[in-house]
Amino acid sequence: MNISDYRRDFAASCSAVELAHYRYRAGFERELHLEPIYDRYGHLFTLDAIDSLRRAREETPAHLETERAGLLLLAGSARAGFLEARGRELTDEISRCEAAAAVEWAGERVPLNNVPKIIANEPAAARRRELAARWVDAHRSCNDLRAALIESFHESALALGFDSYRALFADIMATDFERLASAADQFLEGTESHYTSALRRAVARDLPGVAFEDLQHADYLYIQRAPRLDPFFPAQELMATYAEGVAGLGIRVERQRNIHIDAEPRPFKNPRAACFRIDPPEDVRLLIAPVGGAYDYTVLFHEAGHAQHFGWSSRDLCRRHPEFLYAPDNATSEGYAFLFSLLFQDAGWLVEHRHVAPAQAREIVRDLALQTCVNIRRRCASLAYEIELHGSTRLRREGLAQNYSDRLTEATRFRRSPALYLADVDDGFYSAAYLRAWAFEISLREHLRVRHGRRWWASRAAGDELIDLWNTASRYTVEELARHVGFGEISFELLAEALIAAMKED
């Protein structure tokens, strides 16, 4: 195998997949068309290719650390691609099923992807829950296909010589999932009483007539939308806040022709924001579908964190090692995304960039910290569930759906329908990536604060340091970055302490 040719084709295939996902989620295409891409680039993800990559790494001298690291990531991506290629027909079938599974509401046929946005903006609890029930029923219709796809993934993991899908991705991500789950359990325990108290206050204030013991997922979507904060986050100031909010770091978004923001409304546009690496660093696309208020602001900044990471990645490094750009472990980029979105939990930043009084800024921080805590707790529960889900090839075993519902409900206090036990699962143990990213972000934030001052986000030197990190793309894992930057191990204890302090009443 010629490794240079492999890297060239690997970069082209990743770009094609990203573009296909962008067009589908942006609403330009009603279906996700991946099969032609896998037909063209299938040679990248064969058992022979995977074995050749393994041998190439073994034959690379130990002192060529960057090349060995790259080959390791290429092998991981090839294994993940092997699973995706074998399941491509089911993946396309699921996209067709979801495109057809619209929901009847208020005399209209609403695309499945647009339903959560309507729920989030519905102040009447009964209507929220009725619409959510219809949304769940629509998702249920595609569960057999989802189960078949995950079973295909499990069978492919066995073909690669791993005991399970879980074991495969533990190897790809170099992560001990059981150890991470233990840290997640400690986070749940450590934040439990503070989270419950903060959530009770929010429910009493924002959900009149809804009993705390009867919270539903639909109520979570409404609380996450946080309509009470709308006066502080007007839609017409969204893009200006983004431009001004990062200008202190020396980033001039109006000059970044390589980063395109797609905020145009389309009937079939997926409201879940995303960033797409079409051809980084030259072509990065940031997709958002505005829901309103603080949610739009934090989501834009989160995806902008991804976009800045990809947009500042070294052009030379991306050409020589595209595997550092399209790494199978997303924790590094998610860490940078959280660094940006969590600016809204810095009262000083809010005072300067949203022009609110200090007391009001503190209240906003308290509300948004609660949202972050519920999201982390959700991912803690999701990780435990995914370890169970992906530890066996028997997906239709009794009790699995109920276990999903019980874990998520217990962790967040918002009841989840068992019917979502497959729809609410991201491929590739993304929950593990999110959790590690949150723990990395709080350490990186503290590092920037110590080195550049409380207003680190107004320091050009801090921006230069971030750009130096972004230049390396995802060459390093969050654990490696933590050691290289100098703040040691990532810490879930520090994460819990920061959230507890942010959620508490003054």
BELFENWO-V291015 format. One record per helix or strand of 2 or more residues. SS is the DSSP state (a for helix, b for strand). FROM is the first residue (numbers start at 1). LEN is the number of residues. If there is no record, write none. Layout:
BEGIN
SS,FROM,LEN
SS,FROM,LEN
END
This chain:
BEGIN
a,3,23
a,35,11
a,47,13
a,65,22
a,88,13
b,103,3
b,108,3
a,112,9
a,125,16
a,143,17
a,165,8
a,177,30
a,212,3
a,217,9
a,227,6
a,235,13
a,253,3
b,259,4
b,274,6
b,283,5
a,293,19
a,315,6
a,322,3
a,331,15
a,347,7
a,358,32
a,400,13
a,418,3
a,430,23
a,456,3
a,460,12
a,478,8
a,492,12
END
